[in-house]
């Protein structure tokens, strides 16, 4: 029996476009911290399945919108509830989160643009929370917030937590 080659249909092309969109959205999610774009990727994947089964373009768009919307409405609250910080959830903070509230000693002058502090024997880059405020070597500071690997600090006049 001779092999008959099937021609690509419009539905096949649409399915490929939806798959490419889904992949692009997954990649986009990797560069955001919103936990939102991934749900639109799921909608695009569902629309690709609809296109592969020959659904008209309008139905594909409806499938995309419905699956995306339901994913956001049903799954995102669960994800965000489990993504709360330890302080918000009442758990014991660990890792970088545990650094917030820690005391440190200024090693190199800390200003709004640069500085270095020592916390529990480790050196950390530091910046003053107020660009106009600076701290001299030997002064005690408190870590108010971490931005990446930089400690945002203020005077150590905050009460112990």
C-alpha positions as CSV (number, residue, x, y, z in Angstrom):
1,X,0.0,0.0,0.0
2,X,1.6,3.3,-1.1
3,X,2.2,6.0,1.6
4,X,-0.1,9.0,1.1
5,X,1.4,12.2,2.4
6,X,-1.1,14.4,4.2
7,X,-1.1,18.1,3.5
8,X,-0.9,20.5,6.5
9,X,-4.3,22.1,7.2
10,X,-5.1,25.4,8.6
11,X,-5.9,23.7,11.9
12,X,-2.4,22.2,12.0
13,X,-0.8,25.6,11.4
14,X,-3.1,27.2,14.1
15,X,-2.1,24.4,16.5
16,X,1.6,25.1,15.9
17,X,1.0,28.8,16.5
18,X,-0.8,28.1,19.8
19,X,2.1,25.7,20.9
20,X,4.6,28.4,20.1
21,X,2.6,30.9,22.0
22,X,2.4,28.5,25.0
23,X,6.2,28.0,24.9
24,X,6.8,31.7,24.7
25,X,4.5,32.3,27.7
26,X,6.3,29.6,29.8
27,X,9.6,31.3,29.0
28,X,8.0,34.7,29.9
29,X,6.9,33.2,33.2
30,X,10.5,32.3,34.0
31,X,11.4,36.0,33.8
32,X,8.6,37.2,36.1
33,X,7.7,36.5,39.6
34,X,3.9,36.9,39.1
35,X,2.8,33.3,38.9
36,X,0.3,34.5,36.4
37,X,1.7,34.1,32.9
38,X,1.9,30.4,33.3
39,X,-2.0,30.2,33.4
40,X,-2.2,31.8,29.9
41,X,0.4,29.3,28.7
42,X,-2.1,26.6,29.9
43,X,-4.9,28.3,28.0
44,X,-2.7,28.4,24.8
45,X,-1.9,24.7,25.2
46,X,-5.6,23.9,25.5
47,X,-6.3,26.0,22.4
48,X,-3.6,24.1,20.6
49,X,-5.4,20.9,21.4
50,X,-8.7,22.3,20.1
51,X,-7.0,23.4,16.9
52,X,-5.4,20.0,16.4
53,X,-9.0,18.5,16.6
54,X,-10.1,20.9,13.9
55,X,-12.0,23.5,16.0
56,X,-12.7,26.8,14.3
57,X,-10.6,29.8,15.3
58,X,-13.3,31.4,17.3
59,X,-13.7,28.3,19.5
60,X,-9.9,28.1,19.9
61,X,-10.0,31.7,21.3
62,X,-12.9,30.8,23.6
63,X,-11.0,27.7,24.9
64,X,-7.9,29.9,25.4
65,X,-9.9,32.5,27.4
66,X,-11.9,30.0,29.4
67,X,-9.0,27.8,30.4
68,X,-6.8,30.8,31.2
69,X,-9.5,32.4,33.3
70,X,-10.4,29.2,35.2
71,X,-6.7,28.5,35.8
72,X,-6.2,31.9,37.3
73,X,-9.4,31.8,39.3
74,X,-9.0,28.2,40.6
75,X,-5.2,27.7,41.0
76,X,-3.6,31.1,41.6
77,X,-5.2,31.5,45.1
78,X,-3.8,28.1,46.1
79,X,-0.4,29.0,44.8
80,X,-0.3,32.4,46.4
81,X,-1.5,31.0,49.7
82,X,1.4,28.6,49.8
83,X,3.9,31.2,48.6
84,X,3.4,33.4,51.6
85,X,6.5,34.3,53.6
86,X,7.1,32.5,56.9
87,X,6.4,35.7,58.8
88,X,3.0,36.1,57.1
89,X,2.1,32.4,57.7
90,X,3.4,32.3,61.3
91,X,6.1,29.8,60.6
92,X,9.7,30.2,61.7
93,X,11.6,32.1,59.0
94,X,14.7,30.5,57.5
95,X,17.4,31.3,54.9
96,X,17.4,34.8,53.6
97,X,14.0,35.5,55.1
98,X,15.5,34.9,58.6
99,X,18.0,37.7,58.0
100,X,15.4,40.4,58.1
101,X,15.4,41.9,61.6
102,X,19.0,40.8,62.2
103,X,21.6,43.1,63.7
104,X,24.9,43.8,62.0
105,X,28.0,45.8,62.5
106,X,29.2,48.3,59.8
107,X,32.5,47.3,58.3
108,X,32.7,49.8,55.4
109,X,30.7,53.0,55.4
110,X,27.1,52.2,54.5
111,X,25.3,54.8,52.4
112,X,22.4,54.8,50.0
113,X,24.7,53.4,47.2
114,X,27.2,51.1,48.9
115,X,28.6,49.6,52.0
116,X,29.4,46.4,53.9
117,X,28.2,45.0,57.2
118,X,29.0,41.9,59.2
119,X,26.1,39.7,60.4
120,X,27.0,36.6,62.5
121,X,30.5,36.6,61.1
122,X,29.4,36.9,57.5
123,X,30.0,39.9,55.3
124,X,27.0,41.3,53.4
125,X,26.6,44.2,50.9
126,X,24.5,46.8,52.5
127,X,22.7,50.0,51.6
128,X,21.0,52.5,53.8
129,X,17.2,52.6,53.6
130,X,17.4,56.3,53.3
131,X,19.7,57.6,50.6
132,X,20.6,60.6,52.8
133,X,21.6,58.5,55.8
134,X,25.0,56.9,56.2
135,X,26.5,54.7,58.9
136,X,30.2,54.6,59.9
137,X,32.4,51.5,60.6
138,X,31.6,50.1,64.0
139,X,28.0,51.3,64.2
140,X,25.3,48.8,64.9
141,X,22.5,48.5,62.3
142,X,19.4,46.4,61.8
143,X,18.5,44.7,58.5
144,X,15.1,46.0,57.5
145,X,14.8,44.2,54.2
146,X,16.9,42.1,51.8
147,X,17.0,43.0,48.1
148,X,18.7,40.1,46.5
149,X,22.0,39.8,48.3
150,X,22.0,43.4,49.6
151,X,20.8,44.2,53.1
152,X,18.8,47.3,53.4
153,X,19.7,48.7,56.9
154,X,18.6,51.3,59.4
155,X,19.7,52.4,62.9
156,X,19.6,49.6,65.5
157,X,17.0,51.3,67.5
158,X,14.2,49.0,66.6
159,X,12.9,46.8,69.4
160,X,13.7,43.1,69.4
161,X,11.1,40.9,67.8
